[in-house]
Amino acid sequence: MMRNSRLSLRRLAPSAVLLTALAGCSGDDTDDAHGGGDTEGMHTGDTEAGSAGSAGSGGTATSATATDGMDETSGPDSGPDTGPDSGDPTSCIDDEWVCGTGCCSWSTEIVDADGTVGQRSALAMQSDGTIHVAYRIVSGGDSYYGGVRRAVGTSGAWTTHEVSFPSGLSGWGISVAVQGDKPWITEYAGSTYVNDPDWVQLHAGPDSGTVAEIDYEWQRSGSVMQVGVTRGGAVEVCYPALPDQARCVRRQNNGSFTPSTTFTIQPDEDWIYLSGFNLAFALDGSDRWHALYQHTIKSVGFFHDLPGVYYAVDGGAPELVDADADASRLKMALGPDDRPHIAFVQYDGSSSGEGPVYYGHRGAGGWTLEQVATQATSVAVAVDSQGRPALAYFHGPSSQLRFMYRLGDEWRVDVPDDNPRAGMSPSLMFDDDDVPHLAYYDGTIFVLKYATWVRAD
């Protein structure tokens, strides 16, 4: 169906994951309510439409993308949990590089409890450690009518700013990057009418800021976007432009936008399109955009994704990552060597939307793909400064947020927040010291939460 330069693909069996009973090392795990991309050296996080950012390089800004799912639930059809991430989480986060000689524990808190907030989120951090979270807000409990809000601060001290107010099918395609101390946030502003245009928008801080309408498409084609800041300080935005392109544009000093990179999808059949919902972008340390995507077909007014995941760099020829992957929630992060790390949920046809989680990376010999978790509804991926990957995902059988990270040759799993239905639509990034930061939605109390590691010593 598509002409590709197909690399060698190694598919591994489900990984051995270290899981022991949770005991001791409980740390600070309280929920306190508070008021209501690439910074220098920041490392990569997951991209969306994903949901966290581009590879770190001096003077650039870290960015992150929001997850792209609707409300997530775990139901009775979730099935048995017998895979590599079954059982209890690890008793001690003993990453010596980060935690020293003791254990790290999780600190969690409520960032914003004003309304139904946080169903999608994206993270970025300034060089001084100030965190920016862009996230979706909904009106009157109707998840289709949304807007965007931003929280800024550090653990224990957050302030919130309205970016856009709920209207129509807005509040999708959220990503954020920081240029110095100035946040840039993308939003997909959809129409309530099928044949009306849907706008790709860029908001600038510090408050609601200015709005630039970059482009418009039809029938909700641009729900996954990514904003990034180049080494020279230029702001760029990537988004899908149906039927067969993904576009990256650069903002000029006069506020206009000019093309920077175009990914052209050229299937043999003209009824196959680029999926506007299931793709991811990341900006590397050489200012090149990476794209991860699927194809889709349109049938009776709806788009249906086709099996097969593809990858391309800087508008170049696509590579086939996996011909059989029926992926949802595609995510991508770049390591310190600018090589891609990806994660996705393999759709299994269940009514809950759950499926096994796959992690993959592109090495010198091609793509390696492995199943790392049995059941999830959403996932995020990030890579630290040593090239070690980590995933955050909402584990359906336990209805918990789980954090999986690789130490040596083994995966370890921990539960940052054990509140039921906490952890939906997570976003994830690492800071300069390789400490993970998560933002996520708590579906029990309808709030945005934040979690990070705290050293015991």
N, C-alpha and C positions, 0 to 999 in steps of 0.2 A: 504493500500500500504506500510505502514511502521509501525512497532511495536513501540509504544511510551508510555512514562509515561505522560499521558495527564493531565495537571493541569486544575483547574477550570478557565473558561474564562468569564469575564464580558464584554459585548460590550455595550458601552454607546451611547446615542444619541449625535448629534453634540453639542459641548460645547457652552455655552453662552460666547461670547467674547465682551469685552468692547471696543467700537469704538465711538469716538466723532470727531468733526471737528478739523482739524489741524489749530491751531492758537496760536500766541505768541510763546515764548520759541523756536525761530527758531535756534538760536545758529550758530555755525560755520559749514557751509555746502558748502565748496568750493572744486574744483577739481584742485589741483596743481600738475604739472608734476615734477617728481624727477628723478635724474640720471639714465641715461640709454641710542605627544608625550608625557616624563613627567619630567619637571624640578621640583625642590623642591617646594612642596606645590601647584603645578599647578593642577587645577581641570579638570574634564573631558570635552572632546569635541567630535565632531562627528567622527565616523569611517566609512570607506568605505566598498568605495568602497568604501566611504564613505566615506565622508567623510570625527570627530576630536577626539580623543585620548583616552587613557586609564585613569583609575582612579588615582588621585594624591596620592602620599604617600611620606614621607620624603626621599629625596635622589634619587627619581626616576625622569624620564623625561616624559614630556607630549608629546603625539604624535597625529597626525591627518591624516586622509586619504582623498584623493581626491574624488570628485564625479565621477561617472562613465558614465555620459551621453554624447552623442554627442552634436553638436550645438542644442540649443533649440529655438523654435520659438513659437509665439502665433498667431494663425490664426483665420479666420472668423468662424471656427467650434468650437471655445472654448465654446460657449453656454452662457446662462445667469449666472450671479454671484449672487446667492441668498442665499448663505450659511452663516455660523457663522462669517466668516471673511469679509463679504461684507460691503460696506460703507467706511467711512473715518477713518484714523488711530487716535490713541489717541492723545490728545493735549499736554499731559505732561507725560514724563517718570518720574514718581514720586515714584520710588523704594527708600524708605527712607534709606534702608540699604546701598545702593550705592550712591544715589544722595543727601543725606542730607535733609535739609528742603526745598530745591528748586527743580527745574526740571533738568533732564539731557537732553542734545540734542546730535545729531549725528554729528560727524566730519568725512568727507569722503575725500579721496585723491587718486590720481593715483600713483601706485607703479612702474609700468613698462609700457611704451608705445612704446617699441622698437619691432615692428612687431605685429603679431597676438598672443597675450599672455594671459594666464589665463583661458583657457577653462576648466581646472581642477586645483584645488589648494588644499593645505594642510597647516595647521598652527601648529607651536610649539613655545614655549617661554622659554627662559632661566630664571634662578632665579632672574637675575637683570633686567628683563623686556624686554630684547632684543628679538625681534620677528624674526622668520624664516618662510618664505613662500616658499614652493616648488610648482611649477606650470608648466603647459604644454605650450610649444611653438610649432607653426606649421610653415611649410615652404611653401612659395608661395601660401598661401591661401588654400592649400589642407589639410583638417582637419585630414586625415589619416596618414600623414607623420609628425611625431612629435618628440620632444625632451623635455628636462627638464631644467629649469632655477631656480635659488634660489635667493630670495631677503632677505636681512637681515638689521635690523635697528630698529628704532622706528618711531612713527608718525612724518612725516615731514622730515625724513632723511633716505633714503634707498640706499643701494648699491646692485648691481646684480652680479651674478656669473653663468657662464655656467656650467651645470652639465652634460648634454649630448646633442649632436647636432642632429637636425632632420634627421632621416634615417628610412626607412621602416615603420612599424607600431609601432614605439616606442612612449614613453611619456605617457603610460597608467599606471594604478596601482600605482599612486603616493601617498606616505605617507611620513611623516617626524617625527623624534623624536630627542631630543637634549640630549646629554651626556655631562654634564658640559656646555662648549660652542661649542661643536663639533656636527654638524648636521649629521644625518644619513637619507638617502633618498632612498626609493625603486622606482624601475621602471620596468615595464613590457616591454621588448624589443621584439616586435613581428616581424615576418618575412612577407615579401610581398608575399611569396609563401605558399600555404595552407599546403603542406606536409613538410615544413622546420620547425626545432625546434624553439620554442619561449622561451626566457630566462627570468628568474626571477633574477633581478640584484639589488645589494645594493651599493650605492655610499656613500663615506665618504667625509666630508668637510676638510678644510675650503673652498677650491675652487672646481674644478671639482673632485679632490680627486681620490681615488682608486675605482676600480670597481670589485666587486666579483660576479661571476655568480653562484648563489646558486643552481639552478636547471633548467631544461627545460621540457616543456610539448609540446603538439601538438595542433594545430588549435586554438590558442588564448584562452587557458583555464585559464590563470593566470592573468586576467586583474584587479583583486581586491586583494590588499595586505595591510599588516599593519606591520610597524616596531615599536618596543617598547624597552624600557630600563628597566631592572629589578632593584629591590632595591639594588642589589649588583653591578650594573653597567654593566651587561651583555646585549649585543644587541641581540634581537630576531626578527625574521621575520615570519609572517604567510601568507600562500598563498594557493590557491586551487591546488590540484593535481588530475586531473581527472583519472579515472571516479568516484571514490567513497571516496576520502580523502581530508581533508584540513590538511596541515602540518605546524607545527611551528618548526623552527630550531634556534639553538643558535650559535652565532659566538664565536669561540675559539681564544685564544691569537695568535695562529699561522695562523689565517685567515681562517681556515677550519670551517665547519658547522656540528653540530651534532643535531639529533632530540631532541626536548624538549616536544612537545605535538602533538598527532595525533588525529584528529577527523575522525572517520570512519563512512561513511554513508552506511547503510545496508538495502536498500529497497528489497521487495520481488521479484520484477521484475528486471532482469539484464539489461533491456534497459533504466532504469532510472538512471540518473547521478546527481552528485552534480553540481549546477549551478556555473560556474566559473566567472560569471558576476554580480550576484546578491547575494552578501553576505557581511558580516561585521565582523570585529574582534575587540576585546578590551582587554587590559592587566590590571588586577586589582591590588590592593595594596598588595595582597598576591602572586603575580607573577603567577596568573592563567590566562590562555587565555579563553575568552568567544567568541563563534561563533554564528552568526545569518545567516540563509541561506534558500534557496529554492532548489527544485529539478528541473531537466530539462530533456527533451528527445531530442534525435538527429534524425532529419528527413531531408533527402535530403541534407545532408551536413551542416545543420544549427541546432542550439540549440534553443529550445522553452521552456521557463520556465513553470512549472506546478503550479497551485494554491496550497497554503499551505506554511506557514512560520514556521521554526523550530529553536530551540535554544539549545545550549549545553555548558557545562563548563568543562574545563580541560580534554577534551577528553571523557567525560562521556556520558551517554545515552541521546538521544535527547528528548526534550519536544516539543509538538505541541503548537505553539503560537496561530495560527488561521488557520483553515482548508480551509477557503474560500478566504483568501487574495491572490489576484493576484498582488503581490507587484512589484514595481520597485524602484530603488535607495534605497535599504535597508540601514539604518544607525543605529548605536548603540553607546551609551555613558553610562558610569558607574557613579553612584552617589557616594557620600562620604561613603555610606555603601556597596559599590561594587554591588549594585543591578542594573540590566540593565534597561535603558530607550531606546526605539526604535522609529523610525519614518520611514515612507515610503509613496510613492505615489501609490495609488491603480489604476492600469491600467484600463481605461474604454473603450478601443477599439478605441479611437479617433485618427485621423491621426496626430494630434499635439503631441501625447504622454502625454497629460495632464490627470489629475485625481484628486480625493480628497486626502487630506493629512490625514494620521492616525498617532496618537501618542499612545504609549503604555508603560506600565512599569510592572515589576514583583514584586508584594508585597508578604506578608506572605500568602495570600490566593490564589495566582496564578496571572495570567495575566489580566490586565485591558486594554482595547483598546477603543479609542474614535476617531471619526472624528473631526478634529479641523480646517480644511480649505477645501474649495470646489474645487479649481482647482489650480494645480501647476505642474511643469515639473521636479523639483528637490528640494531636501530638505536636511537640515543638522540639527543635534540635539546636544545639550550640556547640562550639568548639573552643577550648581554652588555649592559652599561649603555647602550650606544649603539644598541641595537636590532639588532645584527648577529647573525644566526643561525649556529650551528655544529652539525654532526652527527658522531657517532661510530658506526661500523658495522663488522661483521665481514664482510670482503670474501671471498666464497667462492672465486673462481678463484685468488687469490693466497694464500688461507688466512691473511690478515693483518688486524690492526686498522688501520682507516683513520680519519683525522680530516679533516673537510671544513669549511671556514669561508669566509665571504663577505667579500671586501675590495672595496668599490665594487660594480661590476656583475658581478664574476667570482667563481667559486668556486675555492678552492685546496684541494689534497689533500696530506696528509702521512701518513707511517706512523710512529706513536709507538713501536711495538714490532714488529720484523720476525721474532720467533720464530714458527715454524709453529703455527697454531691458537691463538695468543694474541690476545685481543680478543673472545672470545665474550661475549655478553650484557653489553655495556658500559653504564655509567651515566656521566653527564656533568653538570658544573656549572661556572659561572664564579664567581670570587671578586670582591671589591670593586675589584680592580685589573684586571679583565677577563682574568685568567689562567685558562685552562681546567684542570680537574682531571678525571681519568678513573679509574674503578675497573672491572676486567674480569677475566674468567676465562681462565687459560692452560690450554687443553685438552690440552697435551702433558705438562705436569708437575703438573696438577691443583691449581693454587694461585690465590690471589687476588693480583692485581697493582694497582699504582697508577702513574699517569704524570701529569706536568705539564710546563709550559714552564719553561725556565731561560734567562735573558738572558745573552748572550755578554759583555756589558760589565759 
